[in-house]
Amino acid sequence: MNTRKLTTLAMLIALYIVLSVMTPVKIQNFKFTFEAFPILVAAILSGPLDGFIVGTAGSLIYQILFSGYGITPTTLLWVLPHSLSGLLAGFLAGKFKEHGFKECAIISICSALCVTAFNILALYVDSKLYGYYSKTLVFGNIIIKIIAGIILSIIYASVLPRLISFLKRQLSTGQ
């Protein structure tokens, strides 16, 4: 891994953390935020491993330092959704020759559904482990989470094609 790639990943991880801390709208166990954007950028730009790295490192740092929970037995379970979404987004990005609006929308929506599914799993396990399980708490707002994920995916897909094109040019010319 060269210095440029390492720096790019570090900046995307930092951006993930900033977006996690600065943009959330929280309602009970629902959080609307733009934190997935740097994961998608890394995954589309460089592939599944970089998407995984940004998702894992960003989410782990956020969980430990800013979530309010620190390190718990379920910390890695809460990191898993963004780790896997980075892998999935990078894998899907590699299947497309171009990364236009349609392709970025597909990648973003699949990533959002991955995060939603694994966040629900994390909430289920966490709630069972710590004794606060309620069907309404765990499964009550799935539709809202899916709709929010699709809305965010459309926003991301509107920005990603031009940004990815710009970043590829910048990274290839060394500017």
SERO-4910 file (N, C-alpha, C, O; in steps of 0.05 Angstrom, whole numbers):
BEGIN
 pado doro    nc1    nc2    nc3   cac1   cac2   cac3    cc1    cc2    cc3    oc1    oc2    oc3
  Met    A     17    -23      0      0      0      0     18     25      0     36     28     17
  Asn    A     14     42    -19     31     66    -21     20     89     -3     -3     87      7
  Thr    A     35    110     -1     28    132     17      2    146      8    -14    153     24
  Arg    A     -1    149    -19    -25    162    -29    -50    147    -22    -70    158    -13
  Lys    A    -49    120    -25    -73    104    -18    -78    104     12   -101    106     20
  Leu    A    -58    102     27    -61    102     56    -73    129     66    -90    130     83
  Thr    A    -63    151     54    -74    177     61   -103    180     53   -119    190     68
  Thr    A   -110    170     29   -137    171     20   -156    155     38   -177    165     46
  Leu    A   -147    131     46   -163    115     65   -166    129     92   -188    129    104
  Ala    A   -144    140    102   -145    154    128   -165    178    126   -180    183    145
  Met    A   -164    192    104   -183    215    101   -212    206    100   -230    218    111
  Leu    A   -217    184     86   -244    173     84   -254    162    111   -277    165    118
  Ile    A   -236    150    126   -243    141    153   -250    165    171   -270    165    185
  Ala    A   -233    186    169   -239    210    185   -265    222    177   -281    231    194
  Leu    A   -271    223    151   -296    234    141   -320    217    151   -340    228    159
  Tyr    A   -316    191    152   -337    173    162   -344    181    191   -367    184    199
  Ile    A   -323    185    207   -327    191    236   -340    219    238   -359    221    254
  Val    A   -331    238    223   -343    265    225   -373    264    217   -390    275    231
  Leu    A   -379    249    195   -407    247    187   -424    231    207   -447    237    210
  Ser    A   -412    212    220   -426    197    241   -433    214    265   -455    212    276
  Val    A   -415    231    272   -418    248    296   -435    273    289   -452    281    306
  Met    A   -431    285    266   -442    312    260   -470    311    246   -484    330    248
  Thr    A   -477    289    232   -501    290    217   -524    273    226   -545    272    212
  Pro    A   -523    260    249   -545    241    255   -571    255    263   -571    275    278
  Val    A   -592    244    254   -619    250    264   -627    224    279   -631    203    266
  Lys    A   -629    225    305   -635    201    320   -663    202    332   -672    222    344
  Ile    A   -678    180    327   -704    176    339   -705    148    349   -705    129    333
  Gln    A   -705    144    375   -704    118    388   -680    102    377   -657    110    380
  Asn    A   -686     80    364   -664     63    353   -660     68    323   -648     51    309
  Phe    A   -669     90    313   -666     97    285   -647    121    283   -650    141    296
  Lys    A   -627    118    265   -607    139    261   -605    145    231   -598    127    216
  Phe    A   -610    169    223   -607    178    196   -582    195    194   -580    216    206
  Thr    A   -563    185    178   -537    199    176   -524    194    149   -533    176    134
  Phe    A   -504    209    142   -490    206    117   -464    190    119   -447    192    102
  Glu    A   -461    175    141   -436    161    146   -428    140    125   -405    133    123
  Ala    A   -447    130    110   -441    109     90   -427    121     66   -415    106     51
  Phe    A   -429    147     62   -417    159     38   -387    153     34   -380    145     12
  Pro    A   -370    157     54   -342    151     50   -336    121     45   -317    114     31
  Ile    A   -353    104     56   -350     75     51   -355     70     21   -341     55      8
  Leu    A   -377     82     11   -383     78    -17   -361     89    -35   -354     77    -56
  Val    A   -351    112    -28   -329    124    -44   -305    105    -45   -294    100    -66
  Ala    A   -297     95    -22   -274     77    -20   -280     51    -36   -262     42    -51
  Ala    A   -303     40    -33   -310     15    -46   -311     18    -77   -301      1    -91
  Ile    A   -324     40    -86   -326     44   -115   -299     52   -127   -291     43   -149
  Leu    A   -284     68   -113   -259     78   -122   -237     56   -123   -222     54   -142
  Ser    A   -237     39   -102   -214     21    -99   -221     -9    -95   -203    -26    -95
  Gly    A   -247    -15    -90   -254    -43    -88   -263    -51    -60   -264    -35    -41
  Pro    A   -269    -77    -57   -281    -87    -32   -263    -85     -8   -273    -79     14
  Leu    A   -237    -89    -11   -219    -88     12   -219    -60     24   -220    -56     48
  Asp    A   -217    -40      7   -216    -12     17   -243     -4     28   -244     11     48
  Gly    A   -265    -13     16   -292     -8     28   -294    -20     56   -305     -8     74
  Phe    A   -284    -45     58   -284    -59     84   -267    -44    104   -275    -41    127
  Ile    A   -243    -35     96   -225    -21    114   -238      5    125   -238     10    149
  Val    A   -249     21    107   -262     46    115   -286     40    133   -290     53    154
  Gly    A   -303     21    125   -326     14    141   -319      3    169   -332     11    188
  Thr    A   -299    -14    170   -291    -26    195   -277     -6    213   -285     -2    236
  Ala    A   -257      7    203   -241     26    220   -259     50    228   -259     58    252
  Gly    A   -274     61    210   -291     84    217   -312     77    237   -316     91    257
  Ser    A   -325     54    233   -346     46    252   -335     38    279   -347     44    299
  Leu    A   -312     25    279   -299     17    304   -291     41    321   -296     42    345
  Ile    A   -279     60    308   -271     85    322   -295    100    332   -295    109    355
  Tyr    A   -316    102    316   -340    115    324   -352    100    348   -360    113    368
  Gln    A   -354     74    347   -366     58    368   -351     62    395   -364     65    416
  Ile    A   -325     61    393   -309     63    418   -309     91    429   -311     95    454
  Leu    A   -305    111    412   -301    138    422   -326    156    424   -328    174    441
  Phe    A   -346    151    406   -368    170    404   -396    159    408   -415    175    410
  Ser    A   -399    133    409   -426    122    411   -438    124    439   -462    124    443
  Gly    A   -420    128    458   -429    129    486   -428    102    500   -434    100    524
  Tyr    A   -421     81    485   -421     54    496   -393     43    500   -389     24    516
  Gly    A   -373     54    487   -346     44    489   -343     16    479   -356      9    459
  Ile    A   -326      0    492   -322    -27    484   -340    -45    501   -339    -45    525
  Thr    A   -357    -60    487   -375    -79    501   -373   -106    486   -360   -108    465
  Pro    A   -385   -127    497   -385   -153    483   -397   -152    455   -392   -169    438
  Thr    A   -414   -132    450   -428   -130    424   -416   -109    405   -427   -103    384
  Thr    A   -394    -96    413   -382    -75    396   -377    -84    368   -385    -71    349
  Leu    A   -364   -107    365   -358   -117    338   -384   -123    322   -384   -121    297
  Leu    A   -405   -131    336   -430   -136    322   -442   -110    310   -454   -111    289
  Trp    A   -437    -88    324   -446    -62    314   -428    -51    292   -437    -34    276
  Val    A   -403    -60    291   -385    -52    270   -390    -68    244   -386    -58    222
  Leu    A   -399    -92    247   -404   -111    225   -420    -99    201   -413   -104    178
  Pro    A   -443    -85    206   -459    -76    184   -443    -59    164   -446    -63    140
  His    A   -427    -40    174   -412    -22    155   -388    -36    143   -380    -30    121
  Ser    A   -377    -56    157   -355    -72    146   -365    -87    122   -353    -87    101
  Leu    A   -388   -101    126   -399   -118    105   -410   -101     82   -408   -109     58
  Ser    A   -420    -78     88   -431    -61     66   -408    -51     49   -411    -48     24
  Gly    A   -384    -45     61   -361    -38     45   -352    -60     27   -345    -55      3
  Leu    A   -352    -84     37   -345   -108     21   -365   -111     -2   -357   -115    -25
  Leu    A   -390   -110      4   -411   -114    -16   -410    -92    -37   -411    -98    -61
  Ala    A   -407    -67    -29   -406    -44    -48   -382    -47    -66   -385    -42    -90
  Gly    A   -360    -55    -56   -336    -58    -72   -338    -81    -91   -330    -79   -114
  Phe    A   -350   -103    -82   -355   -126   -100   -374   -118   -123   -368   -124   -146
  Leu    A   -396   -104   -116   -415    -96   -137   -402    -76   -156   -407    -77   -180
  Ala    A   -387    -57   -145   -374    -37   -162   -356    -50   -183   -353    -41   -205
  Gly    A   -342    -72   -175   -325    -86   -193   -340   -101   -215   -328   -107   -235
  Lys    A   -365   -105   -211   -381   -119   -232   -390   -100   -254   -398   -109   -276
  Phe    A   -389    -74   -249   -397    -54   -268   -373    -42   -283   -353    -36   -270
  Lys    A   -376    -38   -309   -355    -25   -324   -354      5   -320   -333     17   -320
  Glu    A   -378     16   -316   -380     45   -311   -394     49   -284   -407     31   -273
  His    A   -392     73   -274   -404     79   -248   -421    104   -251   -416    125   -239
  Gly    A   -442    102   -267   -461    123   -271   -482    123   -250   -480    109   -230
  Phe    A   -503    139   -253   -524    142   -234   -537    115   -228   -540    108   -204
  Lys    A   -544    100   -248   -558     75   -245   -541     55   -229   -550     42   -210
  Glu    A   -516     52   -237   -498     33   -223   -493     42   -194   -493     25   -176
  Cys    A   -489     68   -190   -485     77   -163   -510     74   -146   -508     69   -121
  Ala    A   -533     77   -158   -558     73   -143   -561     44   -135   -568     38   -112
  Ile    A   -554     26   -153   -556     -3   -146   -536    -10   -123   -543    -23   -104
  Ile    A   -512      0   -126   -491     -5   -105   -500      7    -79   -498     -6    -58
  Ser    A   -510     31    -79   -518     45    -54   -542     32    -41   -543     28    -17
  Ile    A   -562     24    -57   -586     11    -46   -579    -16    -34   -588    -22    -12
  Cys    A   -563    -31    -48   -555    -57    -37   -539    -54    -11   -542    -69      8
  Ser    A   -521    -34    -11   -506    -28     13   -524    -20     36   -521    -29     59
  Ala    A   -544     -2     30   -562      7     51   -579    -17     62   -584    -18     86
  Leu    A   -588    -34     45   -603    -57     54   -586    -76     71   -596    -88     90
  Cys    A   -561    -79     64   -542    -95     79   -539    -83    107   -540    -97    127
  Val    A   -534    -57    109   -531    -43    135   -557    -47    151   -555    -53    175
  Thr    A   -580    -42    139   -605    -45    153   -609    -73    165   -615    -76    188
  Ala    A   -604    -93    148   -608   -121    157   -589   -128    180   -597   -139    200
  Phe    A   -563   -120    178   -544   -127    199   -547   -110    223   -540   -118    245
  Asn    A   -557    -85    220   -563    -69    244   -586    -81    260   -586    -80    284
  Ile    A   -606    -91    246   -629   -104    259   -619   -129    274   -627   -134    296
  Leu    A   -601   -144    261   -590   -168    274   -574   -160    299   -577   -172    320
  Ala    A   -558   -138    296   -542   -129    319   -561   -120    342   -556   -126    365
  Leu    A   -582   -105    335   -601    -96    355   -615   -120    368   -619   -120    393
  Tyr    A   -622   -140    353   -635   -164    363   -617   -178    384   -625   -183    406
  Val    A   -592   -183    375   -574   -197    393   -568   -181    418   -568   -191    440
  Asp    A   -562   -155    414   -556   -137    436   -579   -136    456   -575   -137    480
  Ser    A   -604   -133    445   -627   -131    463   -632   -157    478   -641   -156    501
  Lys    A   -628   -179    465   -631   -205    479   -609   -209    501   -615   -217    523
  Leu    A   -585   -201    494   -562   -204    512   -565   -187    537   -560   -195    559
  Tyr    A   -575   -162    533   -577   -143    555   -605   -140    566   -610   -123    584
  Gly    A   -624   -156    557   -650   -158    569   -669   -135    563   -686   -129    580
  Tyr    A   -667   -122    541   -686   -100    534   -702   -106    509   -713    -88    496
  Tyr    A   -702   -132    501   -716   -139    476   -745   -132    476   -759   -136    496
  Ser    A   -754   -122    454   -782   -117    448   -785   -119    418   -769   -108    403
  Lys    A   -805   -133    409   -810   -137    381   -813   -110    367   -803   -106    345
  Thr    A   -827    -92    380   -831    -65    368   -804    -50    366   -799    -37    346
  Leu    A   -788    -51    387   -762    -38    386   -744    -48    364   -732    -33    349
  Val    A   -743    -74    361   -724    -87    342   -735    -85    313   -720    -79    295
  Phe    A   -761    -91    310   -771    -94    283   -792    -73    275   -801    -72    252
  Gly    A   -799    -55    294   -821    -36    289   -817    -15    268   -837     -6    256
  Asn    A   -792     -8    262   -789     14    242   -772      5    218   -757     20    206
  Ile    A   -775    -21    211   -760    -31    188   -766    -16    163   -749     -9    147
  Ile    A   -792    -11    158   -801      3    134   -789     31    132   -779     39    111
  Ile    A   -788     45    154   -776     72    155   -747     70    149   -736     87    134
  Lys    A   -733     50    160   -704     47    155   -699     41    126   -680     51    114
  Ile    A   -715     24    114   -712     18     85   -717     42     68   -701     48     50
  Ile    A   -738     57     74   -744     81     58   -722    101     61   -713    114     41
  Ala    A   -712    106     85   -690    125     90   -665    116     75   -651    132     63
  Gly    A   -660     90     75   -637     79     60   -639     84     30   -619     91     17
  Ile    A   -663     81     20   -667     86     -9   -664    115    -16   -652    122    -36
  Ile    A   -675    132      1   -672    161     -3   -643    170     -3   -634    184    -20
  Leu    A   -628    160     17   -600    166     19   -585    155     -6   -567    168    -16
  Ser    A   -593    132    -15   -580    120    -38   -583    136    -63   -565    139    -79
  Ile    A   -607    148    -66   -612    166    -89   -595    191    -87   -584    200   -107
  Ile    A   -592    201    -63   -575    225    -59   -546    218    -66   -532    232    -80
  Tyr    A   -537    195    -55   -509    186    -60   -505    182    -90   -484    190   -101
  Ala    A   -524    169   -103   -521    163   -132   -521    188   -149   -511    188   -171
  Ser    A   -532    209   -139   -532    235   -153   -504    248   -152   -497    264   -170
  Val    A   -489    242   -132   -463    255   -128   -439    237   -135   -419    246   -146
  Leu    A   -442    211   -130   -419    192   -133   -407    191   -161   -382    191   -163
  Pro    A   -422    190   -183   -409    187   -209   -389    209   -215   -367    204   -224
  Arg    A   -397    234   -210   -378    256   -216   -355    256   -196   -332    262   -204
  Leu    A   -361    251   -171   -340    250   -151   -319    228   -157   -295    233   -156
  Ile    A   -329    204   -163   -311    182   -169   -294    188   -193   -270    183   -193
  Ser    A   -306    199   -214   -291    207   -238   -270    227   -231   -247    225   -241
  Phe    A   -277    247   -216   -257    268   -208   -235    256   -192   -211    261   -197
  Leu    A   -241    239   -172   -221    227   -155   -202    208   -170   -178    208   -165
  Lys    A   -213    193   -189   -196    176   -206   -176    192   -222   -153    185   -224
  Arg    A   -186    215   -233   -167    232   -248   -146    243   -230   -122    244   -237
  Gln    A   -153    252   -206   -134    264   -188   -114    244   -178    -90    250   -176
  Leu    A   -124    220   -171   -106    199   -161    -87    189   -183    -64    181   -177
  Ser    A    -97    188   -208    -80    178   -229    -58    198   -238    -37    190   -247
  Thr    A    -64    224   -235    -45    244   -243    -27    253   -220     -7    266   -224
  Gly    A    -34    245   -196    -18    251   -173    -21    280   -164     -3    291   -151
  Gln    A    -43    292   -171    -47    321   -164    -60    323   -137    -65    346   -128
***
